[in-house]
Amino acid sequence: MSPVIVIGVGSPFGIDRLGWDIVRLLQQHGALKPLVPDTLTMESADRPGTRLVAMMKGAEFAIIIDVVQSGMEAGTVVQLNQDDIHNAPHQVSVHGFGVADVIMLADKTGDLPPRLNIFGLEMGQDTDWTPTQIQKNKLVDVIVNEIREFLAARADE
């Protein structure tokens, strides 16, 4: 298992494919290509539910990417760490058994990686909202910077 895993959560339908789209963009990112597969693994998962726990197992840092509906303005880049997830309203995801629910379950069973972040774009209240390429690229840049910072800190240990 690579120390860093990025998982795009969603489905092949509409806005719910955002996590997949972002993983595809990350896979094409020049700064990340040399890190695959020894340091970085990137996957897309079709509504994984509790399977998400097994996907993160063994990672030092897990990044989950999903469309978010938390009440912010549509298109806002959202970043949540483990504390944010525990303190967030019960449903952060648009899925029935949301990513936050899976993370809380994994925490109770001791299966969380040492570091975990959720990244996404806020969809707001408009179920027909579609992110622009600029918004997607901004999210990609935020995630790439987060991976770089993690790896730099890890190298300094």
N, C-alpha and C positions, 0 to 999 in steps of 0.2 A: 504494500500500500504506500502510495506517495504521502509525504507529510502534509500536503495541501490538496484538498479535493473541492472542486467547484461543481455544484449540482444545480442545473436549471430545472425547476419544477414547473409542470403545466400539462398541457394537452395540445393536440394539433389544431385546436379550434380557436379562432379569433384572438382576442387579447390574452387568452390563457396560454398562448404560445410564447409569451414574452421571455420567460426563463430560457426556453430553447433557443430563441433568437440571440439572446445575449451570450449564451455558451458558444454558439456558432461564431459570433464576432470575436469572442475571446480566443477561440481556437485559431483564428486567422491573425491575431495580434502578434506582430514581430517580436515584441519583448517577451512573450510567454512561450513561443514555440520551442526555444532551447530547453525549457524546463520540463517538457513532456517527454517521457512518462516518469522519469526518476523522481522529480520534485513535485510535479503537479499533474493531477488527473482531472479531466473535465468530462462530465456526463450530463445527459438530459434524462429526465424521468417523467413518465406519463402518470400523473396523479399517484405518487408512490405511497401515500399513507404511511403506515408504520414501517414499510420497507426502507424508508429514509434512514432509519436508525442503523440498519445493517450497511447501508451505502457509506455512512460516515465512519464506521468502525475502523479503528486503527489510525485515523488521521490525527494530526496535531492541530490542524486548522481546517474547519469546514466552512465553506461559503455556500449559502443557499440563495438562489435567485428566483424570484416569483413576482407576479403582479401583486400589488398591495392595495387594500382598500381600508384606509385608516382615518379618513376625514380630511386629509390635506388636499391642497390644490392638485388637480390632475397634472401629471408630468413631473412632479417633484421627486427627486431622488431620495429614497428612503433607505437608511442604514440602521439596523437594530443589532445590538450585541445581546449576550445572554441575559444581562440584567434588564435591558429594555423589554425583551420578550416576556420575562416573568412579570413585569409591571404593566404590560400593555393590556388593553381591553381583551377579553377572551378571544375574540375572533380577529386576527390580523390578516388572514388569508381569505381569498374568495372561495376556497374549497370547503366542503362539508366538514371534514376532519382536517383542520388547518395545520399548516407547518408549525405554528406556535404550539398547538396541542401535542404534536409529535415530539417537539423539543422538550416540553414539560414532562412527557412520559419518559423520554430517554434520560432526562436529568434524575428522575425518581429511581430509575433502574441502574444508574451509574454508567450509562452508555454514551454520554456526551463526550465529544472531543474536548481537549483542554480549552480550545478557543473556537467560537462559532459566531458567525455573523449572517444576518439575512440582509440581502440587498434587493431593491426593487424599484419600480416606478409606481407612483400613486395613480390609480385609475379614477379617483373621485367617484361621484355618484352616477356618471354617464357610462352606462354599460356598452355604448357604441364607441367610446373613446379609443383612439389608436395613437400610439406613441410615434413621434417624428423620429427620423434618423438622428437628428441632433440630440434628442433626449436619450436615445439608445446609446449613442457615442459617449455622452456625458457619464452615463452609468458605467459603461465599459472602462472609462478612464478612472473613475473612482475605485472600481474593483481592482484594476491593474495596480494602482498606487497602494492599495491595501495589501495585496500580495507581496509587492516589493518591500514594504515596510516590515511585514512579518518575517520575510526571509532575511532581511538585513539584521533584524534584532536576533533572529535565530543564529546567524553566523557569528554574532558578537558574544554569544553565550559560551 
